[in-house]
């Protein structure tokens, strides 16, 4: 069985409508730390290649600026296109023997035993319509609650769906609770933990720098002396400059190795701490006590709808 909802009714179930700057910021804010770290890493890579070629960094400021801005502009454009496409897409609910299909959604197929509740509620000022919310989880333990919504016509679609749910219940597939609310429910304000995302981004940044240092330091004095210069992406003049830089700042291979071990080890330990603390905090933020996340597209979980 397939039920479709016209795109014109998305305004009743999509918290990103109307699309304004406040909505854009609430959607992009959760991923902004990772985006910022990615642009910094790209700019660092460009600056390092310029330094190996003895180029003046100040003279190449447009290139460095592009490295910082291009990824951000691309993400913003992608968000804009995807969100507007979602606004213009019909919502579809499909009941199949092994799964429930929902679209548009980040997770288009949900197996029956992950469905937790079917919630029916009225829409203010729309007596002929009702809102259906599918509450489900992404894991068997129910630690990642999500919800997806669509608008149904009371006269035919609601009754057809209820009949099909009863059919699948008799078959043993459908075990979720069916709830009818007398009044519209208040939308939960759900957003990703910004501090947790910042910690994950910082941890990733430190690991990208710390793990290579630590690996070169552990590899031994001889390999530590020239491991960096063996990088295939570095040309011969760059390898020579890198070797001179190491020789001018360290009196011996042992001192160089000690620096790599101390710096790499410190960055790696701190990076692991930030990364796993952030992941743990994000998982804690997806518990039912904090409300399920609205699943409309890849960006919707970061949006906090207004009450």
C-alpha positions in Angstrom: 0.0 0.0 0.0 1.3 3.5 -0.9 -0.1 6.8 0.3 1.0 10.1 -1.2 0.7 13.6 0.1 0.8 16.7 -2.2 3.9 18.9 -1.8 1.6 21.9 -1.1 0.8 20.4 2.3 4.5 20.1 3.4 4.0 23.4 5.3 2.1 21.5 8.0 4.9 18.9 8.7 8.2 20.4 7.5 9.8 22.7 10.2 12.1 24.3 7.6 9.1 26.0 6.0 9.1 28.9 5.6 12.8 28.9 4.7 14.4 32.0 6.2 17.8 32.9 7.5 16.9 31.8 11.0 16.0 28.4 9.7 19.2 28.2 7.6 21.4 29.0 10.6 19.7 26.5 12.9 20.2 23.8 10.2 23.8 24.6 9.5 25.0 25.5 13.0 25.4 21.8 14.1 27.7 21.0 11.3 29.6 24.3 11.3 32.5 23.1 13.6 33.3 20.2 11.2 32.9 22.4 8.2 35.3 25.0 9.8 37.9 22.4 10.6 37.7 21.0 7.1 38.4 24.4 5.6 41.2 25.1 7.9 42.8 21.7 7.0 42.5 22.5 3.3 44.0 26.0 3.8 46.9 24.4 5.9 47.6 22.0 3.1 47.7 24.7 0.5 49.9 26.9 2.7 52.3 24.0 3.3 52.7 23.3 -0.4 53.4 27.0 -1.1 56.0 27.0 1.8 57.8 24.0 0.3 58.1 25.9 -3.0 59.5 29.0 -1.3 56.4 30.9 -2.3 55.3 34.1 -0.5 52.1 33.3 1.3 51.0 36.9 1.3 51.2 37.0 -2.5 48.9 34.0 -2.7 46.2 35.2 -0.4 43.4 34.7 -3.0 44.2 31.0 -3.2 44.3 30.7 0.6 41.0 32.6 0.9 39.4 30.3 -1.7 40.6 27.3 0.3 38.7 28.7 3.3 35.5 29.8 1.5 34.9 27.4 -1.3 33.9 24.4 0.9 31.6 26.6 2.9 29.9 28.0 -0.2 29.5 24.5 -1.7 27.8 23.2 1.5 25.5 26.2 1.7 24.5 25.7 -2.0 24.0 22.0 -1.4 21.8 22.7 1.6 19.8 25.3 -0.3 19.2 22.9 -3.3 18.4 19.9 -1.1 16.0 21.8 1.2 14.1 23.4 -1.7 13.9 20.1 -3.4 12.4 18.5 -0.3 9.9 21.4 0.0 8.7 20.6 -3.6 8.6 16.8 -3.1 5.5 14.8 -2.5 5.6 12.8 0.8 5.1 9.0 0.4 4.3 6.3 2.9 4.6 2.7 1.8 3.7 -0.4 3.8 5.5 -3.5 2.7 5.7 -7.0 4.3 9.2 -6.4 5.6 9.5 -2.7 6.0 7.9 0.7 6.1 9.0 3.1 3.4 9.1 6.9 4.0 10.1 9.6 1.6 11.7 12.1 1.5 13.8 11.0 4.5 17.4 10.3 5.3 16.4 6.7 6.2 13.9 5.7 3.6 13.3 2.2 4.8 12.4 1.2 8.4 11.9 -2.4 9.4 8.6 -3.1 11.2 10.1 -3.8 14.7 11.9 -0.4 14.7 8.5 1.4 14.5 7.5 2.6 18.0 4.3 4.5 17.5 1.8 5.8 14.9 0.5 9.1 16.1 -2.6 10.7 14.5 -3.5 14.3 15.5 -5.7 17.1 14.1 -4.4 20.0 12.2 -5.5 23.5 13.3 -8.0 24.9 10.9 -8.0 21.8 8.7 -11.0 19.7 9.7 -10.7 17.4 6.6 -7.0 16.7 7.3 -4.9 15.1 10.0 -1.3 14.7 10.7 0.4 11.3 10.9 3.7 11.0 12.7 5.7 7.8 12.5 8.0 7.4 15.6 10.8 4.9 15.1 14.4 4.2 16.0 17.6 3.5 14.1 18.9 0.9 16.5 17.4 -2.1 18.3 17.9 -0.6 21.7 15.9 2.5 20.8 18.6 5.0 21.7 18.3 7.0 18.5 14.6 8.0 18.2 13.4 9.7 15.1 10.1 10.8 13.7 8.7 11.5 10.2 5.4 13.1 9.4 2.9 13.6 6.6 -0.6 14.9 6.1 -3.5 12.5 5.5 -7.1 13.1 4.3 -9.4 11.9 7.0 -12.1 10.7 4.6 -10.1 8.0 2.9 -6.3 8.0 3.6 -6.6 7.8 7.4 -9.1 5.0 7.3 -7.1 3.1 4.7 -3.9 3.3 6.7 -5.6 2.2 9.9 -7.1 -0.8 8.1 -3.7 -1.7 6.7 -2.0 -1.4 10.1 -4.6 -3.7 11.5 -3.9 -6.2 8.7 -0.2 -6.2 9.4 -0.8 -6.5 13.1 -2.7 -9.7 12.5 0.2 -10.9 10.4 2.5 -10.2 13.3 4.6 -7.5 11.6 2.9 -4.4 13.1 3.4 -4.2 16.9 3.6 -0.5 17.4 1.1 1.5 19.3 -1.5 3.5 17.4 -2.4 6.8 19.2 -5.1 9.3 18.4 -4.7 12.7 19.9 -7.6 15.1 20.6 -5.3 18.2 20.2 -2.2 18.9 18.2 1.0 18.0 20.0 3.7 20.5 20.7 6.8 20.1 18.6 9.9 19.3 20.5 12.9 21.5 20.1 15.5 19.0 18.9 18.9 20.0 17.9 22.4 18.5 17.8 24.6 19.4 20.8 26.8 22.2 19.4 29.4 21.7 22.1 29.6 18.0 21.4 30.0 18.7 17.6 32.7 21.2 18.4 34.5 18.6 20.5 34.3 16.0 17.7 35.6 18.5 15.2 38.5 19.6 17.5 39.3 16.0 18.2 39.4 15.2 14.5 41.7 18.2 13.9 44.1 17.2 16.6 44.2 13.5 15.4 44.9 14.5 11.9 48.1 16.3 13.1 49.0 14.1 16.1 48.7 10.6 14.6 51.3 11.2 11.7 53.8 12.8 14.2 53.4 9.9 16.6 53.7 7.3 13.8 56.9 8.8 12.5 58.3 9.0 16.0 57.5 5.4 16.8 59.0 4.2 13.5 62.6 4.7 14.8 65.4 7.2 14.5 66.4 6.4 10.9 62.9 6.4 9.5 61.9 9.4 11.6 64.7 11.4 10.0 63.4 11.1 6.5 59.8 9.8 6.7 58.3 13.1 5.9 60.5 13.6 2.9 59.4 10.3 1.5 55.9 11.7 0.9 55.2 11.1 -2.8 53.3 14.3 -3.2 56.4 16.4 -2.3 58.7 17.1 -5.1 62.6 17.0 -4.9 63.1 20.7 -4.0 60.4 20.4 -1.3 62.1 17.4 0.2 65.4 19.2 0.3 63.8 22.2 2.1 62.1 20.0 4.5 65.3 18.2 5.3 67.1 21.5 5.9 64.3 22.7 8.2 64.6 19.6 10.3 68.4 19.8 10.5 68.3 23.5 11.4 65.9 23.0 14.3 67.1 19.8 15.9 70.6 18.9 16.9 70.2 15.2 16.5 67.9 12.5 15.3 67.1 11.5 18.9 66.0 15.0 19.7 63.9 15.1 16.6 62.3 11.8 17.5 61.6 12.9 21.1 59.9 16.0 19.7 57.7 13.9 17.4 56.8 11.4 20.2 55.9 14.2 22.7 54.0 16.4 20.3 52.3 13.5 18.4 51.5 11.7 21.6 50.0 14.8 23.3 47.9 15.8 20.3 46.7 12.2 19.8 45.7 11.7 23.5 43.9 15.1 23.6 42.3 14.5 20.2 41.0 11.1 21.3 39.6 12.5 24.5 37.7 15.3 22.6 36.5 13.0 19.9 35.0 10.3 22.1 33.6 12.8 24.6 31.8 14.5 21.8 30.5 11.3 20.4 29.3 10.2 23.8 27.6 13.5 24.4 25.8 13.4 21.0 24.5 9.9 21.7 23.3 11.0 25.1 21.5 13.9 23.3 19.4 11.4 21.2 17.7 9.7 24.1 13.9 9.9 24.2 14.1 12.4 27.1 15.4 15.0 24.7 12.7 14.2 22.1 12.9 12.4 18.8 14.5 14.1 15.8 12.5 15.1 12.8 13.6 13.1 9.7 12.7 14.9 6.6 16.0 15.1 4.7 19.7 14.9 5.5 19.6 18.4 7.0 16.4 18.4 9.0 17.8 16.8 12.3 19.7 20.0 12.8 16.6 22.2 12.7 14.8 23.3 15.8 11.2 24.1 14.9 9.5 26.9 16.7 6.7 26.0 19.0 
